[in-house]
Amino acid sequence: MSSIKVEQTKLNGEINIPPSKSDAQRAILCAALCSGISVIHNVGESNDVKAMLRNIQMMGATVDVLQNKIQIKGVDVLDENLTFNIGESGLRLRLLAGVLSVFEGEQTIQGEGSILNRDQSFFKEYFSQNGVEVDSENDKLPITFSGKLKGERLTVDGSQSSQYISGLLMALPLLKNDTILIVENSTSTPYIDMTLDTLASFGIEIVNENYSKYLIKGNQSYCATTYHVESDWSSASYWLVAAALSHQVRINGLNVLSKQADRAMLEALSLANCEVNFENDALNIKGDLRTAFEFDATNCPDLFPALVTLAAFCNGTSIIKGANRLSNKESNRALVLQKEFGKLGVKIELQSDEMFIHGGGELHAAEVDAHNDHRIAMCLAIAATKISGGLIINGKDAVNKSYPDFWSDLSKLSTQ
């Protein structure tokens, strides 16, 4: 297992935030469904993006990688009996499954690592009753889909993840008939906004009625376009926390009007009594007067690791709502955060859907584990910069999933 020692240090300098893998994967799959050639700028080098490019090539799309952009010629006809490997990405699984369900024939999706243990009963529950035969053992990967989704009127539960809904929103416009998609218990609606915006960029029109009903015209066509992927608010959250912990870090490249869910980090920082300034396309955070805070992360669960790091250095008990959203990630993040920050001396309690972080105490050096989770690795690294003796972090390569340059960026900012 790869490890890294992160010492206590003072971070100083500017950071350019990498592209959003979430935005990029949506755009790449949309481009694969176009008949012409799309150009996508700023896709990045994350493992997730590379894997999505491999998946659309498996579908039959042509990918040409140019300097800081890619050209994608879409798929005209999807071959049958293909096997797709989605790695450990829940997003890629759910987007691909949705799209594959509107094509005739049999397709199989397999994965690697922790995702093999995640429950995938959604597909059997909702696809099977709408024309698609779903074959999987104990509702785990691999899953084989055969047949074609009927559409017309679908009712699904959205409480587990908005990614299932995004997959259906990408797929259903390709059916010949119109579809009404009813979503009960909708969650993470900012991610739905991102999907709808990306679809609109590729010529797909969907009427959203308060995230509970979607009116989807059938027989639509994806239109080739030029698309620019936004910088990633999820990756930025760690540097925003670093700045709030009195590091002199200036964060460049973020769209403060973004539809990304994790832009809510700015709200959390304000609730923690941090000063947020945006000028000349850069964010500056001052956290000298930071305090314990309460924040609802139900619609932005990926912020939990960064929020816990912030809370650990705030006097008092911070309360973060939405912990129930954390069990089906790369790791069970609620339990992992409790365990690893416990090693540093931070007490974390889990009560129902809430996480209580008792911050403000003196954190101590330790050896910790990323649990093969990119977000856990990054949040622990930022914590380490404020701990005498630092941290040994096992599993450092987990960051390659979303932010392969994280360690080099951290090194550039470190002054010792």
N, C-alpha and C positions, 0 to 999 in steps of 0.2 A: 504494500500500500504506500503510495507516494505521500510524503509529509513535507511540511514547511514550518520553520520557526519564524513567527512574526514578533518582533521586539517592540517594546514601548518606544514610541517615536513621535515626532512632530511632523505632521503632513503639511506640505506647503506647495502651492502651485495651482495650475489649471488642469482640468480633466475634460476630455471630449468623450461624451457618452456614446457607447456603441449602438448600432441599430436595434430596433425592437424585433426579437425573433418571432414574437406573436404576430405583429403586423406583417413581417416578411413572409411568414408561412401562409397566411391568408392570401396575400397577393400572388405568391408563387402558384398556389393551387388554382386561383382564379385564372391566371395566365395560361395554365395548362388546359383550361376548358374553353379557351378562345380558338377560333379557326385561324387567326392571323398570328403575327409576331408582336409580342409585348416586350417593352424594355423596362426593367426594374432597377432603380438606382439605390445604392446604399443598403445592400442586403446583408453585409457582414460575413463573418467567418465562423459563426457558432456551429456546434455539432448538429443542433436541431435544424438549422437552415440547410446545411449540407445534406442531411437525411431527407428533408422534404424535396430537395432537388433530385435526389436519387429516386424517390418515390414517383415523382411525375415523369421521370425518364422511363421508369417501369411501365407507366401508363401509356407511353408512346410519344410523350412530348420531347422536343429537341431543345437542349440547353447549350447556349454558348456563353462562356464566362469571359467578360471583357473587364477593363480596368474600372473597378468600383461599380460595375453594373452587370446585369445579365440580360441576355435576349432569350425569350422562350417562345417557341412555335408550338401551338397547342395541339390537342389530340382531336383527330377526326373520328376515329372508331377505336373503342376500347377492346382489346383482345380479351378472350375468356381464359379462365384457369390460371390467373396470375397470382403470385404470392408477394405480398408487400411486408417489409420489415420496418416497423415504426420506431425501433429502438426503445427508449423509455418514455417517449412523449405521449402523454394523454391527449394533448391538443391534436397532434397529428393523427392519432387513432380516430378521434371523434370526427374530425373534418373529413378524412379519407373514407371512413365508414359511411358517412352521409352521402358523399358523392358517389361511391361505388354502388350504393343501394338503388340508384336510378338508372343503372345500366343493366342490360340483360346479361345472363351468364353467371358463372360461379367465380368468386374471388375470395382469397384468404388473406387475413392480416395476422401477422405474428409480431412478437416483440422481444425485448431483452431486459434483464435485470429486474428491478422492483415492480415494473408494470405487469409482470407475469403473475404477481400475487394480488393484483387489484381486481375488484369485482366489476364485471362487465355485463351485468344482467339487464341493463337498460335496453340493449339491442334486442335481446330475445323478447323482452316484455313489450316493446313498442314496434319493432320492425316486423316481428312475426305475425302480428295481427293486422298488418297492412301490406301483405303480399310478398314479403321477403322471408325465405327460410334461413334461420340462423342456427348454425351447428357449432357448439363449443362444449368442452367438458367442464362442468361445475362453474359455468359462466366466467371462465378465464380464457386468456389468449392461449393458443391461436383460435381465431374465429373464422368460420367460412360462411359467406353470404351467397345465396343463390336466389334467383328470381328478381323481380323489379318492384319497387315501392309503388303502391297504388295512388297515394296522395289523396286528393279530394277533400277529406277532412281528417286531420290527425290531432289527437289530444295526447300530450306527453307531460311528464313531471320534470320540472326544471330545477328542482331543489339541490340535486347533487352537483351539477356543473352546467354553466351556460355553454360549454363547448359542444355538448350534444345539440343544442339549439342552433348554434352557429353552423354545424355540419348540415343540418336539415335546411337551414336558410340558403346555404350554397347549392344544395341539391335540388330542392323542389321546383325552382323556376325552370329546370330542364325537362320536367314532365310535360306531356302534351296538355293535360287538363289543369285547370286552376285548382289551387289548394288553399284551404283555411287551416292554419296551424294554431292550435290552442295550447298555451303553455301555462300549466298550473305551478304555483310556487316558484316563480321566476327569481333567479339570483344572478349576481355579477352582471347586472345590466350594462355597465360601461363596456364590457367586452362584446355585448350584442351590438352596441353602437359602433364599435370598431368594425365588426363584421359587415354591418349594413353600409357603412361608409365605403369600405373596400369594394363591396358588391356594386354600389352606385358608380364607383370609378370605372368599373368594368361593364357598365351599361345595364345592370340588373336592378329592376324596380320592385320594391316590397313596401307595403303599407304596414306600419307598426302601430297597433292600437294598444298603447300603454303596456307593452311587453307581455301582454296576456293573449293577444290575438294578432296574427300576421296574415294579411291578405296577399296571396302570391299568384300572380298571373302565370299560366303555363306557357310552354313553347317559347320561352325567352332564349336569347343567345348572348353569350359572353362576348364582349367587344374588345379587341386588342387595344392596348393603351400604353402610355408611359406613366410609370408610377414611382414615387419616391417614398421609401420607408422611413418612418420617423425614428428619432433617437428614443432609446428605451427608458421609460420612467422606472421600471422595475430595477434595472441595473443602476440607475441614478440614485435610487433610494439609499444605498449604502454610503455614497459620497455625501448625500444630503445630511445623513446622520453624522458622518465624520465632521462636516462643517459645524453642525449643531453642538458637537463635543469640543468645540474651540480649535479645531484644525483650520488652517488657512487654505481652504479648498474652494476654488471658483469652478462652478459646473457649467459647461458650455453645451449648446446644441439642442436644448429641450424646447418643445413647443408647449407653452403654458396654456394653450387652448386645446390641447390634445384631448381626444376621446379615450385615451388609455386610462384604465381603472386606477393605475397606481399613481397618477397625478394627484390623487387624494393625499399623498405624502405631505404635500404642502399644508393641507388642512390639519393633519396630525401635528406637524411642527408648530403651527400657530397655537394649537390647543396646549402644546407643551411650553408655551410662552417663549417661543423662539421668534426672532425677527427675520422675516423673509423679504429679500430685496431682489427684484429682477430689473436689470439694466444692461443695455448693450448686448442683448441676447445671452446673458449669463445670469445665473442665480448665485446669490451670496446669502449665507445663513449665519446669524449670530445667536448663540445659545447660552450666553453667559448667565442668563436669568431663568434657565429652563426649570420647569416644575413637572411633577407627576401629572398625568393626563388620563382622560377617558376617550376612547375612540372606537367607533364601530367599523370593523374591517370585513364585515360580511361580504361586501361586494368587491373587495380588493384583498383577498386572503394572502396573495403573494407578498404583501407588505409585512406580514407578521414577523419574519426574522429581523428586518431592519427596525421595526417598531420595538421589538424586545430589546435590541441593543440600545436604542434610545432610552427606553424605560429603565434599563439597568443603571444608567448614569443620571437619573432624575431622583431627587429626594422624595420619598414617599411611595405610595402604592399606585401604580398605573393599572388601568383596567382596559383590556382590549376585547371587544365582542367579536364573535364569528369563529371561535375556535373549532366548532364542529365542521368547518370547511377544510380542515387541515389533515384529515386522516387519509385521504386518497391522493396524496401528492407523491413526490419522489421518495419521501420518507413520511412517517407519521409525525408531521412537524410539531404538533403540540407537545407530544411526549419527548421528542428529540430536543426541542428548545428547553424544556423543563430539565432534562437530564444534563445537557452540555453546559447550560448556564449555571446549573446547580454545582458543577465542578468548580466554577469561578467564585462561588459563594453567593449567588443570586437565587433567592427563593422564589419559585414560580408555582402558583396554585391554579388548578383547573377545576372550575365549578360550572357544570352545565355547559353553556355556550361561551363562557367568559374565562379569560386568562388574567390572573392577578400577578403582577410583577412587583416585587418589593425591592425598590431601587435605592440608590444613594449610599450603599455601604461600600467598603473597600474591597475591590475585586482582587483575586490573587491568581498567580501564575498556575498553569495546569497543562495537561495534555488532553486534547479534545478530539472529537471525531466528527467529520462532516456527514457521515452516513450516506455517502454517495449522492449528496444533495447540494447542488450549486449554491442555493440561497443560504444554507446553513454555513457553508465554507466562507462565504463572503461576509456574513454578519459577524462571525467569530473573528475574522481578520480585523475588522474595524474595532471591535471590542479590545483586541490584543494591543492595539496601538496606545491604549490608555491604561494598561496594566503593567505594573512593575514586574519585570521578569518575562513578560510577554506570554505567548501561547505556542505550543506545538500543535499544529492542526494536521491530523491524519486525513487523507483523502483529498488532497488539494486539487487533483485533476478534475474533480466534479465541476469546477467552474467552466470547463470547456463546453458544457451543454449550452450556455447562454452568453458567456463573457470570457473567451479564451485569453484575452489580454489583461485580465484583472490583476494578476500577480505582478506583471511588468508595470502596469499603471500604478499599483501600490508602491513599488520600488522607486519609481520616478518621483513620487511625491514625498518619499521618506527622507528626512534630514538627519535622523539619529539624535 
